[in-house]
């Protein structure tokens, strides 16, 4: 039986239908909403729990009270998904047994019983089967056949980070807290056995969805205002209340809806407005409630545009307006909302963002707090961190903007709204150096294998280059580390104009040398890669980005934009060994980073080292980290390789 990745939800779900509770009152204010949803009786709103069901009831009552009609016959928009419950699971290492739930959790596994007997290793050795014990998921690889399972340290279950897209496939991913990790670490190189037996269950969950129908909708379009209402629940008597994530977004959508009801004239709008509260965002973003509803809406309407709110109103830091798919509608809205927020004295920035529900729509943006990573998925995510007045202010500005958006002739401020989509979510993983064009629902998609990850030995065969010799003088590099390459390959880009706007420009695929329409449908194309094709190299936790006229970038000014962002957001700058080292937050890596910028002729480089979990408050802290990690030498070596 073919093994497939599944997403493990370890709680046994309650039925989606529950007797109504007269004690739950509908929405009255942002403050009331956040206080209610973060209360003990809502228990963190994890899907399948009574708290999640109570949240659904609260949202239904709130839409009813606001005189919003259900999207279909009911506010409950049901969707199916698969739950894999654990029947039995344990680990044995060096004659000690580790129990499921108490000592470890399972995030991904195969859908048939697993019994593995192997050796516990912290590093892989080519040709030797092992179970890999690691603190960094990037060290485990898609294609390493020697790794039979991965045990990942998440430091503590107090931070229940859910891993959406692991770097492994067809093998178990097990997470452990610090104490279990240290215990297992002492058992390295000993025999280990893993037993996992799962039971597949088909389940249904609900989004809560309402609609304001336009009296006249000539272009058959819809604007969605959305937020996810689920969170990660409670664990070991600890409540993860999810005030920022995402009681804040739910309250903002309800407040925006209240504003629409009070100010909108239905006969004057020419687009439907969908009010959507999504379930299962935390568990299975790409397969959860927003994915299912987006599919239906985009099959029903000619154009759907989602304004999603996730983690808004943190009482420090900037409000970010970002998008995942760059389209004229998304870009225009981001620009317009930024101007509106800045004029209203809201500290605002823009950026790319892909880890929320808007990413499941072809056209979508997300509003979020820049510093959300400080508190989300932790016990610290409480009401005290929120600026409730800011949430209310943003909501009213959004309400006014949505009315304008639904009264104007075009969604986009540009003359045209429609684009040809030439890239798709990679539901088919292609090898590096290959590509093909497929067609779905009359739209052509260009799929490309733009990543290579593997050992130095495999990289040397792929690129015909002696990487081992280059790194042998750097003791901090493991004997056989994993190295990854990104090989950008697009068939259209966004080219910046003199007026600051971007326009789409068709370009040739760097695998085939053909434009999109010149590809034969469903044909797999391939060519040998060289180091000149590499746009990014990652090794030992550092990332080096290379820019020149030959390496494709989706935005024509990506180097200038990234460089300026680093300089503008730098909290500390250290001059070290002739380089300016910047300590800053990176939207791309969703982490604080140390960065170096270097230009050599036509080649330009930006180097990153992520500092997640590292306490840096001074130049001395930066200097200490650089000296201990020998990062400068590693950056220089990779740049030398790319030169």
N, C-alpha and C positions, 0 to 999 in steps of 0.2 A: 504493500500500500504506500503510495507516495506521501511523504511527509510534507506538511505545509505549516507555515507559521500561523499561530493563532494567538489571540490576545486573551490572557488569562484574567478572569475576574473571580476572585476567590470567595466572594460572598454569595450565599444562596439567595436569589432574588425573590422578593415578595411579589404577589400579583400586582399588575399595574392598576387594577381597579380596586378602590377602597371606598368604604362607606364615608360619605361626606361628614366633615366635622364642622359643626356650627360655630365652634370657637374661633375659627380662622376668619379674620375680617379682611376685606379688600384693601388695596393700596390707598394710602392717604398722603404720604410724604416720603422723601428720600430717607430721612432719618428713621422713620417707622419701619420702612422696608428692610433696611440694612440690619437694624436691631432684631427684627423678627427672624430673618433668614439665618442669622449667625447665632441664634439662641440654641440652648441645649436640646430642646425638643425637636429641632431640625437635624441634629446629629451630623452636621457636615454634608448633608444632601447627597450622599453617595448613591448612585443608581441602584435601585432594588430595595432600598431601605425605606422605612416609614417616613423619614425626614424628606427624602426625595419626592415621595408621593404627596406629602403635605405641601411641598413647594408647588407641585403641579396644581393642586387644588387652590392654593393662594393665587397663582397666576390666572387661572380660569376665572375665579371670582372677581379679580381685579379688572380683567378685560370686560366681563359682563357689566361691572359697575361703571365702567367708562363708556358703555354703550358701543363697544367694538364687536362687530359680528364675527362668528367663527369662520375660519378660512373655508372649511367644508361644513359638514353637518354638525360637527363637534369641535370644540377647542382642542380636544385631545387628538393629535395627529400621530397615529401609531406607526411604528416601523419595526422590522424584524432585525435580529442579530443573533449570533451564536455565542453561547456561554460555555466555557470549558471548566467544569467544577473538578476539584481534586478529590479523587476517590482514595488515593494512598500516595504518599511521597515521603522519602527519607534519604539521607546521605550517611554513608559510613566511611570513615577515614581513620586508619591506624587503630582499628578496634573501638572507635568511639562513634556513637550514633547521634546524628543531628536530625531533629524533628521539624517537619513542615510547620509553618506559621510561627512557632516559638523561636526557631533558630534561623530560618530562611523563608523567603517567598519566591514564587516563580513568576516571571514576567512573560516569557515566551517558551513554548515547547512544541513538540510534534503532537499530532492528533491521534497517535497510537501509543500503547504502553512503551516506556523507555526503560531499559536496564543497561547501564554502562559500567564496565569495570575497566579502570585505567590507572594512570599515575597522575598525581596532583603536581602541577608545575606553575611557576610564576613566569616562565619564559618558554617559548616553544623551541624545539630542536627539530630541524627538518628530518622527516622520516620517522619520528617518534610520536605515537599517539599520546594525547594527554587531556586532562581537564585543566583549563587555564584559570588560575586565581589571579585577579587583577583589580586595580583601583581605577583603571582607565579603559572604557569600552572601546576607544579608538585603537587600542592595542590588539583587540581581537578582530579578525578579518573575515570578510565574506567568503573568501576562497581557500582558506587554510584548511585542508582536509585533515591535518593532524589534530586540530582542536575538536574534541568530541562534545564538549560543553563548556560554558563560561560561568564562573562564579564571580560576581561583581560586588565590591564593597561600596555601599552607599553611605558610609560613615555611621549613620544612625537612621533607624526607621522613623525617627522624629520628623524627618523631612521625607515625605512619601513621594519623591519624584517618580513620575510615571514615564517610562521610556517608550516613545512612540515608534521610532524607526531605528532598530538596532543595527549594528554593523555585522550582524551574523545572520545566517539563514539555515534552516533545517537542523538546528541543534538547540538544546535547552539554554536559556538564560536564567540564572538563579541569582537573586540578590540577598546579601547578608549584611548585618550591621557590624559595627566595629569589633565587638567582642568575639563574635563568631569568626570574623575575618582573621583576627590575630590568632585564634585557636587553630584555624586551618593553616595559617602561615607557618606555624610551628611543625606542621605535618607535611611540609613540602617534600616532594620526591618519594612519598609513601603511596601505597595503594589506596584507591578511592573507588567507591561504588555509588551510583546514583540510581534510584528507582522512582519513576513517576508514572502514575496511572490516572488518566483523566476521563471524564464523562462528558460527552457532548450534549448540550441542551439547547433547543431552539427557543428563544425568548422574544418578547416584544417589549418595547419601551415607548414613551410618549414625548414628543415635542408639544408645546402649547402654542397655538398659532391662531391669530386673528387677522382681519382684513378690513381696510377702508377702501371700498370700491369707488373708482371714478365713474361719474355719470357718463363720461365720454373718454375712451381710451383708444385714439385712432392708430397709434403705433404698437398697441398691444404690449405695453411695457409695465414693469413693476419695480418699485423701490422697496427694499427690505430693511427694516431697522431691527437689529438682533442682539442677543446676548445668550450665553449658555448659563444655565442655572445649577448644574450639577457641580459637586466638589468631591473631595477625596475621603470624606467621612471622619470616622474616629478610629483610633488604634490603641490598644492597651490602656483604656480609660483616659486617653488624651483626645481632646476635641480639636479638629482642624476646621475652624469655623468658616474660613473662606470669605472674609469681609471684602478684601480687595478682589479676590478671585472666587466667585465673581458676583457677590451680592451687590457690589458697586455697579456693575454693568446692568444687572437686572433692574436696580432702582432707577438707573439712568434711562433705560428703555421705557419703563412705566411713566417716569416724569415727562419724557419726550412725548409719549402717547397722550398724556393728559393735556399737554400744550397743544398738540394737534387737534384734539377734540374741541378745545375751547377757541381755537383761532382759525381752523381750516374751513373753507367753504367748498363742500363736496362738488358742487356744480362747476367750480373753477379749475379743479385739478384734471389732468389728462393722463394720469398714471395711477394704477392701483398701489396702495401702500400695505405691505405685509408686516405685521408685528409678530416676530418669531422668537420664542424662547427654546433653546436647544438643550437636549439631554445627551449624555455620553461624550461630551467634548474631552473631558479629562482622560477617559479610558481609551477611546478609539476615535480620535479626531477624524481620520481619513475614512472611517466606516460608520461614524455615529450619526446623530440626528441631523446635523447640518448637511452632511453629505447626501443623505436620503432626500431631504426637502429640496436642496439645490437641484438635484436631478429632476424632480417633478416640476419645479417652477421653471427651469430652463427648457423643459420640453413643452410647457404650456404657453409661456410668453416669448416674444421675439427677443426682448432684452430684459435682463434682471440685474439690478445693481444692489449690492448688500453693503449697508453701513453697520458694522459690527462693533460692539463695545465690550472690552474684556480688560479688567483690571484698571479702572479709571479712578482718578481722584485721590491718589496718594498725596499726603500732606507735605511732601517735599519732592523736588525734581520736576522734570518737564512732562508735559502731555505730548505724546507722539501720535502722529497720524501717519499710518503706513499702509502699504499694499503688498500683496504677493505677486499677482499677475499685473504686469504693467499694460494698461489699456488707456485710450484717450479719456474714457469716463472716469477711471480711477485716478489718473493723474490730474485731471481737471478739478475733481472734487477735493483731492488732497490740497492742491494749491489754494482753492477758494476757502476751504475751512481753515487753513493755516492763517490766511489773511483775516478772517473773521475772528478767530481766537486771539490773535496778536492784538487786534484792535480793541478787544475786550479785556486786555491786560492778563491773558492767560499765557504763561510761559510755555511755548509750543515749538516743536521741531517735527521734521518729517523723516521717514526712513522706510526701508524694506522690512516686512514682517510676515512670517509664514505660519506661525504656530497658534492660529486660532481659526474660528469657523469661517471667516471671510475667504480663507484659502480654498474652500470647496466651491466657490462661485467663480465663474469666468471674470466677472467684474465685481470687485469688492475691496473695501478698505477696513481698517481696524483702528480704533482709538484705544490707547493703552498708556500706562505710566512707565516712564523710562527706567525707573529704579525698582520696578516690581519684583525683580529677582531677589531683592533683599528680604522679602517677607513671604512670598507665595509658597504654598505647600508646606507651611510650617505652623507651629502653634502661635507664632507671632503675628499671623495674619488676622488682626482684630480691628474692631471699629476705631480704636484709638489712633490708627494709622491714617484714617481717612479725613479729608476735608470735604464735609458734606455740602457746604455752600458751593464749593467748586463743582461738585457733581451736578447740583441743581442748575448752576449757571451754564455749564456745558450742555445740559439737557435742553434748556430753553433755547439756546443758540442753535442746537441741532434741529429742534422742532421748527423754528423759523426758516432754517435753511431747507429742510425737507419740503415745506410748503412751496418755497420758491422753486425748488428742483422739480416739483410735480406740476407747476403751473407753466414753466418755460417750454419752448418748442423742442429743444434738444437737451438730452441729459448732459452731454458734454458741451463745454464752451467752445470746442473746436467745431468746424463745419461738419465733420463726419464723426459718427460714433462707432461704426462697424469696422472691425479689423479681421484679417485672416490669422487664425491661430495656428502657429507653426511649431509649437512645442506642447507636450502633454505630460501629465503626471506619469512617471515611469512605472507602469504596471508590468512592463516587460524589461528585464535587466539585460542590457547588451554589453558585450565585452568591449574593453577600451579599443579604440581604433575602428569601430564598426558603427554603422547607422542604417536606418531604413525609414521609408515614409509609408504610413498607413492612412487609411481613410475611415472615418467614423461619423455617421450621420451627415454625410456630405462635406465634412471638414477634413482637410489633410493635416496630419500631425507628423512632425519630424522627430524621430527617436534616435538618440545617439548615446553610445557608450563613452561617457566623458570622464570616467574615473578608473584608475588602476590602484589597487591596494594589495600589498604582499610583502614578502621578505625581500631583503637586499638581493638574495640569490635570484629570485623570480624577476625582480626589477632589472637586474643585470642582463637577463636573457631577453626581456622585453625591449630594453633600450640599447643593448650592446654597449654597456658602459660599466667600468669597474668602480662601483659605489663603495665597496668594502675598503678599498685602498684609500679613498678620499676621507673616510671617517675613522680610519685606524688611529689617527693622531689625537682623537678626541675621546678621552677615557669615559666621559659621561654617556657616550653612545653605546648601547648594548652591543654584544657581539653579533647578533643577527636581529636587528630591530625591524619593525614594520615601517614601511614607507608608502606614502600614497601620493598620487599625481592627479591633478585635475587637468583635463584636456578640453578647453572650451570649444564648442562646435555649434554654431547657430546658423539659421538661414535668413534671419532678419535681425536688425539691431535698432536701437533708438539713437538717432544721430542728433546732437544738440545744434540748434540754429543760433544765429547771431542775436535773436530776440530772447534767447534763454529757453525757448520751448524745444520739445523733442518731436521728431517725425520718424516714422518707421521707414527703414531702408532695407530692401531685399539684398542679401549677399549670398555668396556661394558657400556651400557646405565645405568644410576643410578636409573632409574624408574623400568626397567624390569630385569636388570642383564644379558641382552642379547647383543651379538654383532649385528651389523646392519643386516647381512644376516639372523640372527635367528629370527628376528621379522616377524610376519605374516602381510602381506601387508594390509593397510587400517584398521587394528584393533586398537582401542583406548585402550591403557594400562594406568593404574592408580595405585598409592599407596599413603598412608598417608605420609605427610611430617613432619619432625621434625626440630628443630632449628639447628641441626648438618648438615642439608643439605644446609643451607643458606651460600652463598658466599659473599653477599653484603646486608647491611641494610641501608635504607635511611629514615631519619625522621628529620623534621624541618630544611631542607636544608643542613644537614650533611650526609656524606656517609662513611660507615665503611666497608672495605674489609677484609675478613678473608682468610688466606691461611694455609693449612696443606695438608698432603698426602691423606686425604680422600675427600677433596673438589676438584672437577674437575676444571682444568684451561686449556684453549686451548694451551697455551705455558707452557712447563714444568718448565721454569725458570721465570715465570711471576712475582713472588714476588721480586726476585733479580733484575730483569729488571726495575720494577716500582720503587723500592727503590732507585736504582742507578740514575734513571732519576730525581727523586725528589732532591736528593743530588746534582747532577751535575747542575741542572737548578735553584737551590735556589738563589734568589736575596737577601733575608734577612733571617738570622737565629736568633731566639730568644730562650734562655733557660728560660722556664717558668714553675714553679711548678714541677721542676725535669724533664721536657720534652724538647727536642729540637723541636721547631716549625719552619717549613720551609715555606717560602713564595715563590711560584714558579708558572710557567705556566704548566698546565696539558693539553696534547693533548686529553686525553680521555674525559675531561669535557669541553674542548675548552674555558678555562677560567683561570684566575689567581686563585690560591687556597692557603689556609693554610693547612698544613698537619703535622700529627704526626705519627711516626713509633714506634710500640711496639711489643715486642716478649715475649710470655709467654709459656715456654716449647716448645712443637711442634707447637703451634699455633702462627701465625704471623699476625699482623694487620697493615693496612695503613688507616689512617683516613683523610678525606678531608672535607673542608668547602669552597665552591665557593665564590669568592670575586668579582664577576662581578659588575662593577659600583662603587666599593669601592676604595677610594684613599688611598693607602698604600705606604709610602716612608721611614718608619723608624721602629725600634723596638718598639717605643712608640705607633705608630699607631696599630701595631699588638696586643700589650698588652691591649690597650683600647678596641679593637674589642672583644678579648677573654673575658675580664671582663664583657662587656655589654651583650654579648650573652650567657655567661656561657657555652661556647662550650666544654671546657675540661671536665666538669661534664657530659655533654651529651655524649661525646665520651666514657668516662669511663663507663657510665651506659650501653651503647650498648655493649661494650666489655665484661662487666660482664654478660650480657644476653647471649652472644654467648659462653662464657666459661661454 
